[in-house]
Amino acid sequence: MGRIIEICANSAHSCVEAEAGGAARVELCAAIPEGGTTPSYGEIRAAQALTSSIAIHVIIRPRGGDFLYTPAEIQAMLYDIELCKRLKVQGVVFGCLTKEGDIDTALLRRLVDAAKPLSVTFHRAFDVCRDPFAALEEIIEAGCDRILTSGQQATAEEGIPLIAELVKRAAGRIVIMPGCGVREHNIVRMEAETGAKEFHTSARTLIQSRMEYRNEHVHTGNSNTLSEFEREETERGIVERCVKLYAAEIREKDGGRDR
């Protein structure tokens, strides 16, 4: 199985930086402070226009918060999946739960069927489900290609024991992709201890606004988030270091042979 680093990209510019740094794939989303929501048509089109080789997977999540969706939200998700198919992105990312904390299997099958033939990732709704092992089997049965998870912990590093068990139980039937807190200093250790081959990271850095005039007494958004005169974007240098370090250490572990 090939090793893949996926970047959580919050803009078309972040997709450009991820590609330049050597990442294989991005998860394109908006509203990172809310855990990621569906990006706009314009953002998706710009990401496609400004990149040439990187795979673009689009998150399908109509809002932040929980993963128990209303009929109107489900319809919006289906429309967004339809748009992604028309735009010919490579994949979509979604998740859905019942009020009891189980996988909403009926809705999941509906979304997966709507997404075919795109690649499908079940996102970190998995990390707040009631029974991860039952959920694993249900997600496999629904036809998803991978699960993005922090092992139901605050970070994937803390979730290593569960991630390792999920990889073992998956037995190649689905990709288990650790995400949240995956960094260049821990990715090799996480592969060694979990057996995972795909990893999800943000590789973001803080960017200062170019605005010269600033009224910092007014907030047009949530004042508890970043200042409106700074933002986070993926940085190609961080991506490149992560990709190169991972590749170099794996080659060394393999005795100089690529697997």
DRENPARO-743933 format. One record per residue: residue number from 1; residue in three letters; x, y, z of N, C-alpha, C in turn. Coordinates in Angstrom, 1 decimal, m for minus. Example, Ala and Ser with C-alpha at 12.3 -4.5 7.8 and 13.67 -1.06 7.14 Angstrom:
2
1/ALA/13.2/m5.7/7.8/12.3/m4.5/7.8/13.2/m3.3/7.8
2/SER/12.8/m2.2/7.1/13.7/m1.1/7.1/12.9/0.0/7.9
% end
This chain:
259
1/MET/0.8/m1.2/0.0/0.0/0.0/0.0/0.9/1.2/0.0
2/GLY/0.6/2.2/m0.9/1.4/3.4/m1.0/1.2/4.3/0.2
3/ARG/2.1/5.1/0.6/2.0/6.0/1.7/1.6/7.4/1.1
4/ILE/0.6/8.0/1.8/0.0/9.2/1.3/m0.1/10.2/2.5
5/ILE/0.3/11.5/2.2/0.1/12.6/3.1/m1.0/13.5/2.5
6/GLU/m2.1/13.6/3.3/m3.2/14.5/2.9/m3.2/15.8/3.7
7/ILE/m3.4/16.9/3.0/m3.4/18.2/3.7/m4.8/18.7/3.9
8/CYS/m5.1/19.1/5.1/m6.4/19.8/5.3/m6.2/21.3/4.8
9/ALA/m6.8/21.5/3.7/m6.6/22.8/3.0/m7.8/23.7/3.2
10/ASN/m7.7/24.9/3.7/m8.8/25.8/4.0/m9.0/26.8/2.9
11/SER/m8.4/26.7/1.7/m8.5/27.6/0.7/m7.9/27.1/m0.6
12/ALA/m8.2/27.7/m1.7/m7.5/27.4/m3.0/m6.0/27.6/m2.8
13/HIS/m5.6/28.7/m2.2/m4.2/29.0/m2.0/m3.5/27.9/m1.2
14/SER/m4.2/27.4/m0.1/m3.6/26.3/0.6/m3.5/25.0/m0.2
15/CYS/m4.4/24.8/m1.2/m4.2/23.7/m2.2/m2.9/23.9/m3.0
16/VAL/m2.7/25.1/m3.4/m1.5/25.4/m4.2/m0.2/25.1/m3.4
17/GLU/m0.3/25.5/m2.1/0.9/25.3/m1.2/1.1/23.8/m1.0
18/ALA/0.0/23.1/m0.8/0.1/21.7/m0.5/0.7/20.9/m1.7
19/GLU/0.2/21.3/m2.9/0.8/20.7/m4.1/2.3/21.0/m4.3
20/ALA/2.6/22.3/m4.0/4.0/22.7/m4.2/4.9/22.0/m3.2
21/GLY/4.4/21.6/m2.0/5.1/20.9/m1.0/5.2/19.4/m1.2
22/GLY/4.5/18.9/m2.2/4.6/17.5/m2.5/3.5/16.6/m1.9
23/ALA/2.5/17.2/m1.4/1.4/16.3/m0.8/0.7/15.6/m2.0
24/ALA/0.1/14.5/m1.7/m0.6/13.7/m2.7/m2.1/14.1/m2.8
25/ARG/m2.7/14.7/m1.7/m4.1/15.0/m1.7/m4.4/16.1/m0.7
26/VAL/m5.5/16.8/m1.0/m6.0/17.7/0.0/m7.5/17.4/0.3
27/GLU/m7.8/17.7/1.6/m9.2/17.8/1.9/m9.6/19.3/2.0
28/LEU/m10.4/19.7/1.0/m10.7/21.2/0.9/m11.9/21.5/1.7
29/CYS/m11.8/22.5/2.6/m12.9/22.8/3.4/m12.9/24.3/3.8
30/ALA/m14.0/24.8/4.3/m14.1/26.2/4.8/m14.3/26.1/6.3
31/ALA/m14.2/27.2/7.0/m14.6/27.3/8.4/m13.8/26.3/9.3
32/ILE/m12.5/26.3/9.2/m11.7/25.4/10.0/m12.0/25.5/11.5
33/PRO/m12.2/26.7/12.1/m12.5/26.8/13.5/m13.8/26.0/13.9
34/GLU/m14.7/25.8/13.0/m15.9/25.0/13.2/m15.7/23.5/12.9
35/GLY/m14.4/23.1/12.6/m14.1/21.7/12.3/m14.2/21.4/10.8
36/GLY/m14.5/22.5/10.0/m14.6/22.3/8.5/m16.0/22.2/8.0
37/THR/m16.3/23.0/7.0/m17.6/22.9/6.4/m17.4/23.0/4.9
38/THR/m18.5/22.8/4.1/m18.4/22.7/2.7/m17.9/24.0/2.1
39/PRO/m16.8/24.0/1.3/m16.4/25.2/0.6/m17.3/25.6/m0.5
40/SER/m17.2/26.8/m1.0/m18.0/27.4/m2.0/m17.6/26.8/m3.4
41/TYR/m18.6/26.9/m4.3/m18.3/26.6/m5.7/m17.0/27.3/m6.2
42/GLY/m16.9/28.6/m5.9/m15.8/29.3/m6.4/m14.5/28.8/m5.8
43/GLU/m14.5/28.5/m4.5/m13.2/28.0/m3.9/m12.8/26.7/m4.6
44/ILE/m13.8/25.8/m4.8/m13.4/24.5/m5.5/m12.9/24.7/m6.9
45/ARG/m13.6/25.6/m7.6/m13.1/25.8/m9.0/m11.8/26.5/m9.0
46/ALA/m11.5/27.4/m8.1/m10.2/28.1/m8.0/m9.1/27.1/m7.7
47/ALA/m9.4/26.2/m6.7/m8.4/25.2/m6.4/m8.1/24.3/m7.6
48/GLN/m9.1/23.9/m8.4/m8.8/23.1/m9.5/m8.0/23.9/m10.6
49/ALA/m8.4/25.2/m10.8/m7.7/26.0/m11.8/m6.3/26.2/m11.5
50/LEU/m5.9/26.3/m10.2/m4.6/26.7/m9.7/m3.7/25.6/m9.4
51/THR/m4.2/24.3/m9.5/m3.4/23.1/m9.3/m3.4/22.3/m10.5
52/SER/m2.5/21.3/m10.6/m2.5/20.5/m11.8/m2.5/19.0/m11.5
53/SER/m2.0/18.6/m10.3/m1.8/17.1/m10.1/m2.4/16.6/m8.8
54/ILE/m2.6/17.5/m7.9/m3.0/17.0/m6.5/m4.5/16.6/m6.5
55/ALA/m4.8/15.6/m5.8/m6.2/15.1/m5.7/m6.9/16.0/m4.8
56/ILE/m8.1/16.4/m5.1/m8.9/17.3/m4.3/m10.1/16.5/m3.8
57/HIS/m10.2/16.4/m2.5/m11.4/15.8/m1.8/m12.1/16.9/m1.1
58/VAL/m13.4/17.1/m1.3/m14.2/18.2/m0.7/m15.0/17.7/0.4
59/ILE/m15.0/18.4/1.5/m15.8/18.0/2.7/m17.2/18.5/2.4
60/ILE/m18.2/17.6/2.7/m19.6/17.8/2.6/m20.2/17.9/4.0
61/ARG/m20.2/19.1/4.5/m20.7/19.3/5.9/m21.4/20.7/5.9
62/PRO/m22.7/20.8/6.0/m23.4/22.0/5.8/m23.2/23.0/7.0
63/ARG/m22.8/22.6/8.1/m22.6/23.5/9.3/m21.6/22.8/10.2
64/GLY/m21.2/23.6/11.2/m20.5/23.1/12.3/m21.4/22.4/13.3
65/GLY/m20.8/21.9/14.4/m21.7/21.3/15.4/m21.8/19.8/15.3
66/ASP/m22.9/19.2/15.6/m23.0/17.8/15.6/m23.3/17.2/14.2
67/PHE/m23.5/15.9/14.1/m23.6/15.2/12.8/m24.9/14.6/12.7
68/LEU/m25.9/15.2/13.4/m27.3/14.7/13.2/m28.0/15.7/12.4
69/TYR/m28.3/15.4/11.1/m28.8/16.3/10.1/m30.3/16.3/9.9
70/THR/m30.8/17.5/9.6/m32.2/17.7/9.3/m32.5/17.4/7.8
71/PRO/m33.7/17.2/7.4/m34.0/16.9/6.0/m33.4/18.0/5.1
72/ALA/m33.5/19.3/5.5/m33.0/20.3/4.7/m31.5/20.3/4.5
73/GLU/m30.8/19.9/5.6/m29.4/19.8/5.6/m29.0/18.6/4.7
74/ILE/m29.7/17.5/4.8/m29.4/16.4/4.0/m29.5/16.7/2.5
75/GLN/m30.6/17.5/2.2/m30.8/17.9/0.8/m29.6/18.7/0.3
76/ALA/m29.2/19.6/1.2/m28.0/20.5/0.8/m26.8/19.6/0.6
77/MET/m26.6/18.6/1.4/m25.4/17.7/1.2/m25.5/17.0/m0.1
78/LEU/m26.7/16.5/m0.5/m26.9/15.8/m1.8/m26.6/16.8/m2.9
79/TYR/m27.1/18.0/m2.8/m26.8/19.0/m3.9/m25.3/19.3/m4.0
80/ASP/m24.6/19.4/m2.9/m23.2/19.6/m2.9/m22.4/18.4/m3.5
81/ILE/m22.8/17.2/m3.2/m22.2/16.0/m3.8/m22.4/16.0/m5.3
82/GLU/m23.6/16.4/m5.7/m23.9/16.5/m7.1/m23.0/17.5/m7.8
83/LEU/m22.8/18.6/m7.2/m21.9/19.7/m7.7/m20.5/19.1/m7.8
84/CYS/m20.0/18.4/m6.8/m18.6/17.9/m6.8/m18.4/16.9/m7.9
85/LYS/m19.5/16.1/m8.2/m19.4/15.2/m9.3/m19.3/15.9/m10.7
86/ARG/m20.1/17.0/m10.8/m20.1/17.7/m12.0/m18.7/18.4/m12.2
87/LEU/m18.1/18.8/m11.1/m16.8/19.5/m11.2/m15.7/18.5/m11.4
88/LYS/m16.0/17.2/m11.2/m15.0/16.1/m11.4/m13.8/16.2/m10.4
89/VAL/m14.2/16.6/m9.1/m13.2/16.4/m8.1/m12.9/14.9/m7.8
90/GLN/m11.9/14.6/m7.1/m11.5/13.2/m7.0/m12.3/12.5/m5.8
91/GLY/m12.8/13.3/m4.8/m13.4/12.6/m3.7/m14.2/13.6/m2.9
92/VAL/m15.0/13.0/m2.0/m15.8/13.8/m1.0/m15.6/13.2/0.4
93/VAL/m15.9/14.0/1.4/m15.7/13.6/2.8/m16.9/14.0/3.6
94/PHE/m17.5/13.0/4.2/m18.7/13.3/5.0/m18.9/12.3/6.1
95/GLY/m19.8/12.5/7.0/m20.1/11.6/8.1/m21.5/11.9/8.7
96/CYS/m22.2/11.0/9.3/m23.5/11.2/9.8/m23.8/10.2/10.9
97/LEU/m24.5/10.7/12.0/m24.8/9.9/13.1/m26.2/10.0/13.5
98/THR/m26.7/9.0/14.3/m28.0/9.1/14.8/m28.0/9.8/16.2
99/LYS/m29.2/10.1/16.7/m29.2/10.8/18.0/m28.6/10.0/19.1
100/GLU/m28.6/8.7/18.9/m28.0/7.8/19.9/m26.5/7.6/19.8
101/GLY/m25.9/8.3/18.8/m24.4/8.2/18.7/m23.9/7.1/17.8
102/ASP/m24.8/6.5/17.1/m24.4/5.4/16.1/m24.3/6.0/14.7
103/ILE/m23.7/5.2/13.8/m23.7/5.6/12.4/m25.1/5.6/11.9
104/ASP/m25.5/6.6/11.2/m26.8/6.7/10.5/m26.6/5.9/9.2
105/THR/m26.8/4.6/9.3/m26.4/3.7/8.1/m27.3/4.0/6.9
106/ALA/m28.5/4.3/7.1/m29.4/4.5/6.0/m29.0/5.8/5.2
107/LEU/m28.7/6.8/6.0/m28.3/8.1/5.3/m26.9/7.9/4.7
108/LEU/m26.0/7.2/5.4/m24.6/7.0/4.9/m24.7/6.3/3.5
109/ARG/m25.5/5.2/3.5/m25.6/4.5/2.2/m26.1/5.4/1.1
110/ARG/m27.1/6.3/1.5/m27.7/7.2/0.5/m26.6/8.2/0.0
111/LEU/m25.8/8.7/0.9/m24.7/9.7/0.5/m23.7/9.0/m0.3
112/VAL/m23.3/7.8/0.1/m22.2/7.0/m0.7/m22.7/6.7/m2.1
113/ASP/m24.0/6.3/m2.2/m24.5/6.0/m3.5/m24.6/7.2/m4.4
114/ALA/m24.9/8.4/m3.8/m25.0/9.6/m4.5/m23.6/10.0/m5.0
115/ALA/m22.6/9.7/m4.2/m21.2/10.1/m4.5/m20.5/9.3/m5.6
116/LYS/m21.0/8.1/m5.8/m20.3/7.2/m6.8/m20.1/7.9/m8.1
117/PRO/m19.0/7.8/m8.8/m17.8/6.9/m8.5/m16.7/7.6/m7.7
118/LEU/m17.0/8.7/m7.0/m16.0/9.5/m6.3/m15.5/8.7/m5.1
119/SER/m14.2/8.9/m4.7/m13.7/8.3/m3.5/m14.4/8.9/m2.3
120/VAL/m14.7/8.1/m1.2/m15.4/8.6/m0.1/m14.7/8.4/1.2
121/THR/m14.5/9.5/2.0/m13.9/9.4/3.3/m14.9/9.7/4.3
122/PHE/m15.1/8.8/5.3/m15.9/9.1/6.5/m15.1/9.9/7.5
123/HIS/m15.5/11.2/7.8/m14.7/12.1/8.5/m14.8/11.9/10.0
124/ARG/m14.4/12.9/10.8/m14.2/12.7/12.2/m15.5/12.6/13.0
125/ALA/m16.6/12.6/12.3/m17.9/12.2/13.0/m17.6/10.8/13.7
126/PHE/m16.7/10.0/13.1/m16.3/8.8/13.7/m15.8/8.9/15.1
127/ASP/m15.1/10.0/15.4/m14.5/10.2/16.7/m15.5/10.5/17.8
128/VAL/m16.7/10.8/17.5/m17.7/11.0/18.5/m18.9/10.0/18.4
129/CYS/m18.6/8.9/17.7/m19.6/7.8/17.7/m19.5/7.0/19.0
130/ARG/m20.6/6.2/19.2/m20.6/5.5/20.5/m19.8/4.2/20.5
131/ASP/m19.7/3.5/19.4/m19.0/2.2/19.4/m18.1/2.2/18.1
132/PRO/m16.8/2.5/18.3/m16.0/2.6/17.1/m15.8/1.3/16.3
133/PHE/m15.9/0.2/16.9/m15.8/m1.1/16.2/m17.0/m1.5/15.4
134/ALA/m18.2/m1.2/16.0/m19.4/m1.4/15.3/m19.5/m0.5/14.1
135/ALA/m19.0/0.8/14.4/m19.0/1.8/13.3/m18.1/1.4/12.2
136/LEU/m16.9/0.9/12.5/m16.0/0.5/11.5/m16.7/m0.5/10.5
137/GLU/m17.4/m1.5/11.0/m18.0/m2.5/10.1/m19.1/m1.8/9.3
138/GLU/m19.9/m0.9/9.9/m21.0/m0.3/9.2/m20.5/0.6/8.1
139/ILE/m19.4/1.3/8.3/m18.8/2.2/7.3/m18.2/1.4/6.2
140/ILE/m17.6/0.3/6.5/m17.1/m0.6/5.4/m18.2/m1.1/4.6
141/GLU/m19.3/m1.6/5.3/m20.4/m2.1/4.6/m21.1/m1.1/3.6
142/ALA/m21.0/0.2/4.0/m21.7/1.2/3.2/m20.8/1.6/2.0
143/GLY/m19.6/1.1/2.0/m18.8/1.3/0.8/m17.8/2.5/0.8
144/CYS/m17.5/3.0/2.0/m16.5/4.1/2.1/m15.1/3.6/1.9
145/ASP/m14.2/4.5/1.5/m12.9/4.1/1.1/m11.9/4.3/2.3
146/ARG/m12.2/5.2/3.2/m11.3/5.5/4.3/m12.1/6.1/5.5
147/ILE/m11.4/6.1/6.6/m12.0/6.7/7.8/m10.9/7.7/8.3
148/LEU/m11.2/9.0/8.5/m10.3/9.9/9.1/m10.6/9.9/10.6
149/THR/m9.6/9.7/11.4/m9.9/9.6/12.9/m8.7/10.0/13.7
150/SER/m9.0/10.5/14.9/m7.9/10.8/15.9/m8.0/9.7/17.0
151/GLY/m8.6/8.6/16.7/m8.7/7.5/17.6/m9.6/7.9/18.8
152/GLN/m10.6/8.7/18.6/m11.5/9.2/19.6/m10.9/9.9/20.7
153/GLN/m9.7/10.5/20.5/m9.0/11.3/21.5/m8.8/12.7/20.9
154/ALA/m8.3/13.6/21.8/m8.1/15.0/21.4/m7.1/15.1/20.2
155/THR/m6.1/14.2/20.2/m5.1/14.2/19.1/m4.9/12.7/18.7
156/ALA/m4.5/12.5/17.4/m4.2/11.2/16.9/m3.1/10.5/17.7
157/GLU/m2.1/11.3/18.2/m1.0/10.7/18.9/m1.6/10.1/20.2
158/GLU/m2.5/10.7/20.9/m3.1/10.2/22.1/m4.0/9.0/21.7
159/GLY/m4.5/9.0/20.5/m5.4/7.9/20.0/m4.7/6.7/19.4
160/ILE/m3.4/6.6/19.5/m2.6/5.6/18.8/m3.2/4.2/19.2
161/PRO/m3.5/3.9/20.4/m4.0/2.5/20.7/m5.2/2.1/19.9
162/LEU/m6.2/3.0/19.9/m7.4/2.7/19.1/m7.2/2.6/17.6
163/ILE/m6.4/3.6/17.1/m6.1/3.6/15.7/m5.4/2.3/15.3
164/ALA/m4.5/1.8/16.1/m3.8/0.6/15.8/m4.7/m0.6/15.8
165/GLU/m5.7/m0.6/16.7/m6.7/m1.7/16.7/m7.6/m1.6/15.5
166/LEU/m8.0/m0.4/15.1/m8.8/m0.2/13.9/m8.1/m0.7/12.7
167/VAL/m6.8/m0.3/12.5/m6.1/m0.8/11.4/m6.0/m2.3/11.4
168/LYS/m5.8/m2.9/12.5/m5.8/m4.4/12.6/m7.1/m5.0/12.2
169/ARG/m8.2/m4.5/12.7/m9.5/m5.0/12.5/m10.0/m4.7/11.0
170/ALA/m9.5/m3.6/10.5/m9.9/m3.3/9.1/m9.3/m4.3/8.1
171/ALA/m8.1/m4.7/8.4/m7.4/m5.8/7.7/m7.4/m5.5/6.2
172/GLY/m7.2/m4.3/5.8/m7.1/m3.9/4.4/m8.4/m3.6/3.7
173/ARG/m9.5/m3.8/4.4/m10.8/m3.6/3.8/m11.1/m2.1/3.6
174/ILE/m10.5/m1.2/4.4/m10.7/0.2/4.3/m9.5/0.9/4.9
175/VAL/m9.2/2.1/4.4/m8.0/2.8/4.9/m8.3/3.5/6.2
176/ILE/m7.5/3.4/7.2/m7.6/4.1/8.5/m6.6/5.2/8.4
177/MET/m7.1/6.5/8.4/m6.2/7.6/8.2/m6.1/8.5/9.5
178/PRO/m5.0/8.5/10.2/m4.9/9.3/11.4/m4.9/10.8/11.0
179/GLY/m5.6/11.6/11.8/m5.6/13.0/11.6/m5.9/13.7/12.9
180/CYS/m5.4/15.0/13.0/m5.5/15.9/14.2/m4.2/15.7/15.1
181/GLY/m3.4/16.7/14.9/m2.1/16.7/15.7/m1.0/15.9/15.0
182/VAL/m1.2/15.4/13.8/m0.2/14.7/13.0/0.8/15.8/12.5
183/ARG/2.1/15.6/12.9/3.1/16.6/12.5/4.4/15.9/12.0
184/GLU/5.3/16.6/11.5/6.5/16.0/11.0/7.3/15.3/12.1
185/HIS/7.2/15.7/13.3/8.0/15.1/14.4/7.3/13.8/14.9
186/ASN/6.1/13.5/14.5/5.5/12.2/15.1/4.9/11.3/14.0
187/ILE/4.9/11.7/12.8/4.3/10.9/11.7/5.0/9.5/11.6
188/VAL/6.3/9.4/11.7/7.0/8.2/11.5/6.7/7.2/12.7
189/ARG/6.7/7.8/13.9/6.3/7.0/15.0/4.9/6.5/14.9
190/MET/4.0/7.3/14.5/2.6/6.9/14.4/2.4/5.8/13.4
191/GLU/3.2/5.8/12.3/3.1/4.7/11.3/3.6/3.4/12.0
192/ALA/4.7/3.6/12.7/5.3/2.4/13.3/4.4/1.7/14.3
193/GLU/3.6/2.6/15.1/2.8/2.1/16.2/1.4/1.7/15.8
194/THR/0.9/2.3/14.6/m0.4/2.0/14.2/m0.5/1.1/13.0
195/GLY/0.5/1.2/12.1/0.4/0.5/10.8/m0.4/1.3/9.8
196/ALA/m0.8/2.5/10.1/m1.4/3.3/9.1/m0.5/3.8/8.0
197/LYS/m1.0/4.0/6.8/m0.2/4.4/5.6/m0.6/5.7/5.0
198/GLU/m1.8/6.2/5.5/m2.2/7.6/5.0/m2.4/8.4/6.3
199/PHE/m1.9/9.7/6.1/m2.0/10.6/7.3/m2.5/12.0/6.8
200/HIS/m3.2/12.6/7.7/m3.9/13.9/7.5/m3.3/14.9/8.4
201/THR/m2.9/16.0/7.8/m2.3/17.1/8.6/m2.6/18.4/7.9
202/SER/m2.4/19.5/8.7/m2.8/20.8/8.2/m1.6/21.6/7.6
203/ALA/m0.5/21.5/8.3/0.7/22.2/7.8/0.5/23.7/7.6
204/ARG/m0.3/24.3/8.6/m0.6/25.7/8.4/0.3/26.6/9.2
205/THR/0.4/27.8/8.8/1.2/28.9/9.5/0.3/30.1/9.6
206/LEU/0.7/31.0/10.5/m0.1/32.3/10.6/0.3/33.3/9.6
207/ILE/m0.6/33.9/8.9/m0.4/34.9/7.9/m1.0/36.3/8.4
208/GLN/m0.2/37.3/8.4/m0.6/38.6/8.8/m1.3/39.3/7.6
209/SER/m2.3/40.1/7.9/m3.1/40.9/6.9/m2.2/42.0/6.3
210/ARG/m2.4/42.3/5.1/m1.7/43.4/4.4/m2.4/44.7/4.6
211/MET/m3.5/44.7/5.4/m4.2/46.0/5.6/m3.3/46.9/6.4
212/GLU/m3.3/48.2/6.0/m2.6/49.2/6.7/m3.5/49.9/7.7
213/TYR/m4.8/50.2/7.3/m5.7/50.8/8.2/m6.5/49.6/8.9
214/ARG/m6.6/49.7/10.2/m7.2/48.7/11.0/m8.0/49.3/12.1
215/ASN/m9.3/48.8/12.2/m10.2/49.1/13.3/m10.3/47.8/14.1
216/GLU/m9.5/47.7/15.1/m9.5/46.4/15.8/m10.6/46.3/16.9
217/HIS/m11.4/47.3/17.0/m12.5/47.3/18.1/m13.7/46.6/17.5
218/VAL/m13.8/46.4/16.2/m15.0/45.8/15.6/m14.6/44.4/15.1
219/HIS/m15.5/43.4/15.4/m15.3/42.1/14.9/m16.5/41.7/14.1
220/THR/m16.3/41.4/12.8/m17.5/40.9/12.0/m17.8/39.5/12.2
221/GLY/m16.9/38.7/12.8/m17.1/37.3/13.1/m17.0/37.1/14.6
222/ASN/m16.7/35.9/15.0/m16.6/35.5/16.4/m15.3/36.1/17.0
223/SER/m15.4/36.9/18.0/m14.2/37.6/18.5/m13.3/36.6/19.3
224/ASN/m13.8/35.4/19.5/m13.0/34.4/20.2/m12.0/33.6/19.3
225/THR/m12.1/33.9/18.0/m11.2/33.2/17.1/m10.0/34.1/16.8
226/LEU/m9.3/33.9/15.7/m8.2/34.7/15.4/m8.6/36.1/15.1
227/SER/m7.7/37.1/15.3/m7.9/38.5/14.9/m8.3/38.5/13.4
228/GLU/m9.1/39.5/13.0/m9.5/39.6/11.6/m8.3/40.1/10.7
229/PHE/m7.2/40.4/11.4/m6.0/40.8/10.6/m4.9/39.8/10.6
230/GLU/m5.3/38.5/10.8/m4.4/37.4/10.7/m5.3/36.2/10.3
231/ARG/m4.7/35.2/9.6/m5.4/34.0/9.2/m4.3/32.9/9.1
232/GLU/m4.8/31.7/9.1/m3.9/30.5/8.9/m4.1/30.0/7.5
233/GLU/m2.9/29.6/6.9/m2.9/29.0/5.6/m1.9/27.9/5.6
234/THR/m2.1/26.9/4.7/m1.1/25.9/4.5/0.2/26.5/3.9
235/GLU/1.4/26.1/4.4/2.7/26.6/4.0/3.4/25.4/3.3
236/ARG/3.9/25.7/2.1/4.5/24.6/1.3/5.8/24.1/2.0
237/GLY/6.5/24.9/2.7/7.7/24.5/3.4/7.4/23.5/4.4
238/ILE/6.4/23.7/5.2/6.0/22.7/6.2/5.6/21.4/5.6
239/VAL/4.8/21.5/4.5/4.4/20.3/3.8/5.6/19.5/3.3
240/GLU/6.5/20.3/2.6/7.7/19.6/2.0/8.5/18.9/3.1
241/ARG/8.7/19.6/4.2/9.5/18.9/5.3/8.9/17.7/5.8
242/CYS/7.6/17.7/6.0/6.8/16.5/6.4/6.9/15.4/5.4
243/VAL/6.7/15.7/4.1/6.8/14.7/3.1/8.2/14.1/3.0
244/LYS/9.2/15.0/2.9/10.6/14.5/2.8/11.1/13.7/4.0
245/LEU/10.7/14.2/5.2/11.2/13.5/6.4/10.5/12.1/6.5
246/TYR/9.3/12.1/6.2/8.5/10.8/6.2/9.1/9.8/5.2
247/ALA/9.4/10.3/4.0/9.9/9.4/2.9/11.3/9.0/3.3
248/ALA/12.2/9.9/3.8/13.5/9.6/4.1/13.6/8.5/5.2
249/GLU/12.8/8.7/6.3/12.9/7.8/7.4/12.3/6.4/7.0
250/ILE/11.3/6.4/6.2/10.7/5.1/5.7/11.8/4.4/4.9
251/ARG/12.5/5.1/4.0/13.5/4.5/3.2/14.6/3.9/4.0
252/GLU/15.0/4.6/5.1/16.0/4.2/6.0/15.5/2.9/6.7
253/LYS/14.3/2.9/7.2/13.7/1.8/7.8/13.7/0.5/6.9
254/ASP/13.4/0.8/5.6/13.3/m0.3/4.7/14.7/m0.7/4.1
255/GLY/15.7/m0.1/4.6/17.1/m0.5/4.1/17.4/0.1/2.8
256/GLY/16.8/1.3/2.5/17.0/2.0/1.2/16.1/1.6/0.1
257/ARG/15.1/0.7/0.4/14.2/0.2/m0.6/12.9/0.9/m0.5
258/ASP/12.3/1.4/m1.6/10.9/1.9/m1.5/10.0/0.7/m1.6
259/ARG/8.9/0.8/m0.8/7.9/m0.3/m0.8/6.6/0.2/m1.6
% end
